[in-house]
Amino acid sequence: MTSVLYPDLPENGLIVLIGASGAGKSTLARTWPASQVLSLDALRGTVSDDPGDQSATGDAVDVLKLILERRMARKLNTVIDATSLMIGRVQASGEASVARVEHGVGARSGAVGIAAV
């Protein structure tokens, strides 16, 4: 299932929401079914009981990469909601190479870029 805002994005692909903190990534991520969204904040909360605990980011990225690998093996549509700095960690792991597409959305304090693989 694609986002209601971007029905032309590919099915069964990786969609990466890129933007600064507060730019609207999580708001945009909610346009996809929750089962398809990997939120770095939520995973930080899972591994540390505090979504804002930056010291848990490395562990959260490890969990994100594992789940991403399993979802991609099953050819499931997956949306990653993380700051652009964290996307580099995921990209560097080899699970995904991100190609930017032309979509973007304005938000409260910035803009969200969407990258799809």
C-alpha positions as CSV (number, residue, x, y, z in Angstrom):
1,M,0.0,0.0,0.0
2,T,1.4,3.4,-1.0
3,S,1.0,6.7,0.8
4,V,-2.3,8.5,0.2
5,L,-0.2,11.6,-0.5
6,Y,2.2,9.9,-3.0
7,P,0.3,7.1,-4.8
8,D,2.9,7.1,-7.6
9,L,5.7,5.8,-5.4
10,P,6.7,2.2,-6.1
11,E,5.1,-0.7,-4.3
12,N,7.2,-3.2,-2.3
13,G,10.1,-0.8,-2.1
14,L,12.1,1.2,0.4
15,I,11.0,4.7,1.1
16,V,13.3,6.9,3.2
17,L,12.0,10.2,4.7
18,I,14.8,12.6,5.1
19,G,14.8,15.9,6.9
20,A,15.8,17.8,10.0
21,S,14.2,17.2,13.4
22,G,10.8,18.8,13.4
23,A,10.5,18.9,9.6
24,G,7.4,16.7,9.4
25,K,8.9,13.2,8.7
26,S,6.8,11.4,11.3
27,T,3.7,13.3,10.3
28,L,4.2,12.2,6.7
29,A,5.1,8.6,7.8
30,R,1.6,8.3,9.4
31,T,0.2,8.3,5.8
32,W,1.5,4.7,5.5
33,P,0.2,1.8,7.6
34,A,2.1,1.6,10.9
35,S,3.3,-1.9,10.2
36,Q,5.3,-0.5,7.2
37,V,7.1,2.3,9.1
38,L,10.4,1.9,10.9
39,S,10.8,4.9,13.2
40,L,14.3,5.5,14.7
41,D,12.7,7.4,17.6
42,A,10.4,4.5,18.3
43,L,13.2,2.0,18.1
44,R,15.3,4.1,20.5
45,G,12.3,3.9,22.9
46,T,12.2,0.1,22.4
47,V,15.9,-0.4,23.3
48,S,16.1,2.3,26.0
49,D,12.6,3.2,27.2
50,D,13.3,6.7,26.1
51,P,12.8,7.7,22.4
52,G,14.9,10.8,23.0
53,D,17.9,9.0,24.4
54,Q,20.6,9.8,21.8
55,S,23.0,7.3,23.5
56,A,20.7,4.5,22.3
57,T,20.9,5.5,18.7
58,G,23.5,3.0,17.7
59,D,21.5,0.1,19.2
60,A,18.3,1.5,17.5
61,V,20.1,1.6,14.1
62,D,21.2,-2.0,14.6
63,V,17.6,-3.0,15.2
64,L,16.4,-0.9,12.3
65,K,18.9,-2.5,9.9
66,L,17.9,-6.0,11.0
67,I,14.2,-5.4,10.5
68,L,14.9,-3.6,7.2
69,E,16.9,-6.6,6.0
70,R,14.1,-9.0,6.8
71,R,11.4,-6.8,5.3
72,M,13.3,-6.3,2.1
73,A,13.9,-10.1,1.8
74,R,10.1,-10.5,1.9
75,K,9.7,-7.7,-0.6
76,L,7.6,-5.6,1.7
77,N,7.0,-1.9,1.4
78,T,9.0,-0.2,4.1
79,V,9.2,3.4,5.2
80,I,12.2,4.7,7.3
81,D,11.6,7.7,9.4
82,A,14.9,9.0,10.7
83,T,17.0,12.2,10.4
84,S,19.3,12.4,7.4
85,L,22.4,11.7,9.6
86,M,21.0,8.4,10.6
87,I,20.1,7.5,7.0
88,G,23.9,7.5,6.3
89,R,24.4,4.8,8.9
90,V,21.7,2.6,7.3
91,Q,22.9,3.3,3.8
92,A,26.5,2.6,4.7
93,S,25.5,-0.8,6.0
94,G,24.8,-2.1,2.4
95,E,21.1,-2.9,2.9
96,A,20.0,0.0,0.8
97,S,21.4,2.6,-1.5
98,V,19.2,5.7,-1.6
99,A,18.3,7.4,-4.8
100,R,16.6,10.7,-4.3
101,V,13.3,11.3,-6.1
102,E,11.8,14.6,-6.9
103,H,9.0,14.6,-4.2
104,G,9.2,16.9,-1.3
105,V,6.7,18.3,1.2
106,G,6.7,21.5,3.2
107,A,6.4,21.3,6.9
108,R,6.4,23.4,10.1
109,S,10.1,24.0,10.4
110,G,11.6,22.7,7.3
111,A,11.0,20.3,4.5
112,V,11.0,16.5,4.1
113,G,12.6,14.9,1.2
114,I,11.5,11.4,0.1
115,A,14.1,9.0,-1.2
116,A,12.9,5.7,-2.8
117,V,14.9,2.7,-3.7
